[in-house]
């Protein structure tokens, strides 16, 4: 007689919940056995990531968390599709690693042997599997249908193509990707599969897709970036660890500027670049929140990344910096007139009021200039200065002059956020934060920002043509002390500083009609 319970409850030896428990028990036993092999005296596995003696207990701990779920939860997890593939792949990888100890009992103890190299590669795969398992089952239950890739176009593509599914077979993924990014079959497709399928399961999860799109952003030129960086670039090294990168670059210690780059195994979705410093030391760094090609171009200009894998020819990546059509934001007539009345332009960065906006933060979509974003990230946590969401990437953009397109409208809350940003930066500068070295005149005022709309005092309305565009016109305020003056609060200066006079048109300006420009809030 079947056991009582709701939908998905365990109903006998052949129910999904029972199948999940049997597979879990088998995987746990295999991990425990492999852990004993990896902890043998004299094996001397490196303690730097990915460290197999550390990965295996963490994987077992997370599987025990899953096993502790109720029968209904296990049934749902098993039927969702991801978990059976994950457990089956884990069992195969455990078996492959265990065979290395049996097949080459002497070579496995020798650093640099073929068996030891295979074990290191499997350690990287175990690291990727653990990262995926934690991302899609964070509390022991299936959350893959809620996982959100950090690049908004990538999220829209995945959910629009596969809905709530968190895992698809490679053949199905390749066919779906063709609709957005055509790819020639053959060796190139095989290379793409080897890059995306981090867990070597012959499937692609939404987590692996997120990692890939973060590594080779931006989305409009995704496969072009991947081809230039992972297929043809001599500096790309796949499945290498921190220690192996050091060993690879050590022969070039007398050639500063030699470098290679790889996927970070501790921060999936980010790159790790190893390079030889001018002093001959091998250093490794993780570029923060910008495309790899941008980091390589900047590093080349600074003299750090000159010789990929010791070779004298360094590929030119500047073509990848050209924003595609999707990254161009056109300003409408309404938005241009609004900013003209404030003595500014939509293109101008709201924080420094010196540079044009050229970076869009992912995933929130706020716009600012690269210099301000870099300064903010050096002084603060890795969060957006406006909305405080975690920064998971940046996208190069270009703000076009007035045209037929439309850009997102400025949000009044963003203008208030600018005040908060400037207050924090002023406090950090006053406290002597390393990101703000002392200059010749620390009392210089902060750059002006567009005023808050709700603090502007109305004047007598202009002719109807002017009043219908914005409905108000700024008035000059009494002079206030400069920011940084004794006893002067930065936010007080921002609210009461003098405003520029409103420009008066000297004739009718005929421009193509368009909708109001907007900026993501």
N, C-alpha and C positions, 0 to 999 in steps of 0.2 A: 504494500500500500504506500502510495507516495506520501512524503512528509508534507505537513501543512506549511503554508507560507505564501507570501505575495509573489508577484511576477519576478522571475529571476532567482527565486530562492532555490536552495539545494534540494533536489528531488530524486536522489538516488545516485548510484555509482557512475552513471553516465551523464550527469548534469554538468553544465558549464562550470559551476562552482567546484565540483569534485575534480574535474579535469584540471582546473587551475591549481588546486592544492597539490595534486599529484605532480604536476610539472614543477611547481615551486619547490616541493620537497626534493625532487631529483636535482634541480639546479643548486639548491642549498648544499646538498651533500657533495656535489662536484666542486663547488667553490671552497668548501672546507678542506677537501682533499688537496686541491691545488694550492691552497694557502700553506699547508704543511710542507709541500714541495718547495715553495718559494722561500720559506723561512729556514731551509736547511743551513747548518753551519758551513761556512766556507763558500757559499754561493756568492755572497757579497754584492747583491743587487743595489744599484745606486739609490740613495735616499731622496734624490731630486725627482720632481714629477717627470713622467708618471711612474710612481713607485708601486710596484705590484703588491708588496706586502701591506701597503696602506689601502690600495684600491679594493682588494678582495674583501676585507672586513667591512668596508663602507657599503659595498654592493650587497653583501649578506644582510647587513643591518636594514637596508631599505627594502629588501625582499621580505624580511620578517615583518616589517611594518605593513606591507601589502597583505601578507598571509594572515595577519591579525584582523583583517576586515571581516565583516559578516558575510554569510553565504551569498546574499543578494548583491552585495557590492562586488564580490569576486566574480559572480556570474556576469554582471554588467561589464566589468573590466575585461573579462575573457571574450565576451561577445562584441566588444567595441572594435576589435581587430588588431590593435597595436600589441597588446600584451602577449598573445600566443606567438607572434613573430619575434618579439623581443626575447622571450624565454627560450624559444627554440634556437635562436642565434647565440644566446649566452651559453647554452649547453654545448653547442658546436665549438665555440671558441675555448671553452674550458677543456674540452677533449683535445683540441689541437695543441694547447699549451702543455697539457699533461703528457702527450706523446713525445714532446721535445725532450722531456726528462728521461723517458724510457728509451727513445731511439738513439740518443747521444748522451749517455750518462757522464761521460768525461768532458765532452766539448761544451756542455751546458755550463760547466764551472769555469770555462776559460773566457775571459773578457775579449771581445772581438771575434769570436767564432761565429760560424753561420747560424748555429742553433741559438746562440745568445742574441744575435741580431733579430732573429725571428721572434724570440720571446719579448724583446723590446718593442717590436712593432705590435705584437698582441697586447702589450701593456697599454699602448696608445689607444687601441681599439676598445679595451676594457674601460679606459678613461672616458672615451666618447659615449659608450653605452651607459655608464653611470650618469653622465651629464644629461643624456636624453631621458633616462628613467626618472631622474629627479625633476626634470622640467615638465614631463607629461603626466607624472603621478606624484605631485609634490607632497601630498598628505596620505599616500597609499591608495588613493582612489583615482580613477581615470578623469583627468582634466584636459585631455588633448583637444577636445572640442572647444575649449575656451582659450587655448594658447594663441597668443597674438604675435606674429612676426613684427619686429621693430620697424621695418620699412613699410609705411602705409601702402604703397603700390603692391608690394609683395603679399601683404595680408589680403588685400582686395583680390589679387589674382588667385591665391590659394582657396579662400572661402568661396569665391565666385566659381571656381572650377570643381572643387571637391567638397564644398559645404562643410559639415562638422567633422568630416573624417580627419584623423590625425596621421594616417599612414596609407601610402598607395604603392603598389608594385612599380618597379623601375620602368617597365614598358608603358604602363599607364601614365606615369609621370612624364616620360619623354614625349608621349603623344600630346599631353596637355600643354607642356611647355612650348611645343612647336607653334601653338596659336599666338603666343606672345613674343617668343624669341626663336625664330627658325634656326634649326641646327642640322647640318649635313650629317647623314648616317656614316657609320664606319669608325675609323680610329678616333676622330674628334668626339663622337658621341660616347665612345668607350672611355676616353679621358675625362669627359664631363661626369660620367657615372662614378669613376674612381675618386673624383674630387668631392662630389656631393654626398655619396653613400659612405659617411664616416664610420658607420658600424659594420660595413660590409655584410649587409643582410639581404641584398638584392631588392630592397625597398627604400623609399624616401619618406621620412617623417616630416611633419610640419616644423619640428625642431631643427632637423638637418637643413631644411630649406631656409629657415631663418638664419642659420649660421652662414650658409653660402651667400645669401643676399646681403648680409652685413659685410662679409669679407670682400665682395666684389661690387659693392655699391658704386654709383647710383643705379637704380633699376632700369632706366631707359637704355643704358649701354652695358647691361649686366654681362652678357656673353662676350662682348668686345673687350671689356675689362678683364674678364677671366682668360680670354685667349692671350692677351698681351702680358698678363702677369703670371699665369700658371702654366701656359702651354709653351710659349716661345721665350719667356724671360729666363736667362741663365742663372739668376739669383734665387729662383724658387726651389725649395727643397721640401719634399713631401715626407711625412712620417719620420721626422727627426726629432730627437729630444733636446733638451737644454744642453746636456753633456755632449751629445753628438755634434751639435753646432759648434761648441767650443773646440772639439777635436778637429772638425773640418776646417776651421779658420786658423788654427794654430800654425800651420805651415806658412801662412801669409802674415805672420807677426811683423815681418820687415816690410810689409806693403800696406801702410795705413790707408783706410778707405775701402778695403775689401769687405764684402758683406754678402749675406744670404738672408732670406726671410722664409718663415714657415708659419703654420697655424699654431697659435698658442694652445697648449694642452690644458692649461689652468684657467684660461679665460676664452672659452669657445666663442667664436664670432669676432675675435680680434687677432691681429698679426703680432708676431714676435720677430724683430729684426736683430740679427747678430752682426757685429762689425768690428773691425780692427781700429782701435783708437790711434791718435798720433803718437802715443807713448808705446804702442805695440801690444797693448792689452786687448783681449777679446771681451767685448761688452755686448749686452743684449738689452733691448728696450721694446716696449709695447706702445706704438703710437695710439693716441687717444682720439676716438670719435671723429676720424676723418678718413677718407679713402686712402688706401695704401699708395696709389700712384702719387697722391699729393704729398704724402710723407716722404716718398722716395725722391721726388723732385726737390722738395725743400732740403732734404738731407744732402742731395748732390750739390746744391748751391752753397751749403755750409761746409762742404768738404768731407762729409762723413761716409756717404754712399757713392763710391766712385768706380769700384771694380767688382762687378757681380761674380761671386765665387772665384775671385782672384783674376778674372779675365779683364783685358784692357778695354774692351768695347762695352760701353754702358748704353742700353737701349734708351731712346728718346721717348718719353711718355707724355710730352706736352700736349699731344693731340687729344689725350683723354681728359684734359682740363677744360676743353671747350664745352660749355653747357649745351645739351641738346635742346630741341624745340620745346620739349616738355618742361625744361628748367628755366624758361624765359617767362618773366612775369611782366605783362604790359599794364601800364597805369592808365586809367580812364580819365576823361575830361573832368568828371565830378571830383575825383580824388585829387587831381592836379590843382583844381581851383581851391579845394579845402586847404591844402598845404600851402598854396600861394598866399592865402589870407593870413597864415601863421608865419610867413616869411621863411618857409622851408619847402622841402620837396618830399614826395613819398620815398624816393630813392635813398635819402639820407638816413644813416644809422641813427636811431633815436637815443642811443647811449652817448656816443662821442660827438655826434653832429659834425663830423669831419669827413668820414669815409662813407661811400655808398654801401648799402646792404648787399652782401654777396654770399651769404651763408644762410641756409634754412636748416634749423635744428630738427632732428628726427627723435621721437615720432610726433612732437607737439606742433611743429611747423612754424615756429616763430622765426622772424627774420632779423638779422643784424649783420655787422661787418665782422670779418674774420679776426681782426686785431682785438676787438672788444671781447669776442668769445674766448680767444686764447688767454687774454688777461683775466677774464672772469674765472676760467677753469684753473688757472695757476693759483688764484687766490681763494677759490671756494671749492665746494664739492662738485661732482660731475652732474650738475642739474642745470636746467634751463634758468637763466637769470630772471625771466618773467613769470613763469608758472611753476617753477621748481620741480617739474617732472624730470625723471632720469634721462640724461642724454644718451641715446643709443646709436647715434650716428649724426653726420652732418652732410649736407648736400650743397654743392656749389650752384648758385643761381645767378641770374643776371636780371636786373630791373630795367626794363625797356622804357623809353620815353612814351609820351602819349600816343596811343594807337587804338585799334578797334577791339583789342582784347580787354580782359577784366582781371583785376587783381583783388585779393581779399581785402575787405575794408578794415581799417584800423579800429581796434576796440578801445574805448575810453579806459577800460580797466588796464590795458597795456601801458597807457600813459601814467597811471598811478603806480604801476609796477616799476616804471623807470625811476620814479622817486625812491622807491625801496632799494633798487639796485645801486643808485648813486649814494644813498645813505650808508649802505654796507661797505661799498668801496671806499668812501671817505673815512669810515671808522677803521678799516684795515690799513689805509694809508697812514692815518694818525698813529696807529699802534705799531707802525714800522714793519708791516708784513713784507717778507722777501719779494713778493711779486711787485712791490712798489718801492724801488730804490729811491733814496732821497735825491731830489733834483736841485737845481740852482735856486729855485724860488718855490718852496712848499706851500706858499699862500695863494698860488694862482687859482682862480676859480675853476670849477668843473665846467665842461663844455655845456652849452645850452641844449635843451631838449624841447620838443613841441609842447606847448602849454596844455594843461587840463582844460577840456572844453567846459566843464561845469563851473570853473572859477573865472571864466571870462565875463566881463560886465558888458551888457548890450549897450549899443549906442543908437542914435537916431537911425532908422533904417535908410539904406541907400535906395536908389531907384529900384523898381520891381525886378529888373533883370539880375541885380546883385542879390537882393533879398531872397529870391526864389532858389538860389544855388545853395546857400548855407543857412540863411535865417539869422545870422548874427555877424558882427564884425568886432575884432578885438580893439580894446582901448589901451592907451599907455598907462602904466601904473607908476606911482611915485618911486623914485630911485631907492634902492635898498643896498645895504652893505654887501660886498662881494663874499662869495662862499669861502670860508676859511678865516674870515675876520673874527676877532675875539668875541666870544659869546654868541656867535651867529650859528643857528641850527641849519644844516644843509637843506632840510625839507622846507624851512621857512624861506630860504633864498629861492628855491625852485618855484614855490607858489607865488611869490610876490616880485620876481624880477621884472624889469621893464620889457615890454613886448615890442617888436618892430611894428611900424605903422602898416596898415593894410595897403597893398599895392592897388593903385587905381588904373584900370585899363584905359588905354588911349584909342580906343576904336574897337570895333567888333572882331572878336577872334572866332574864326570858323574852323572847327575841328570835327573829325568824324564822331558821330554819336556812339556812346557805349554805355554799358552798365557801370555802376559804382564799383571802384576797385576795393578789394578786401584783402586783409592779411589774416592768416589763421590765428585764432585766439587760443 
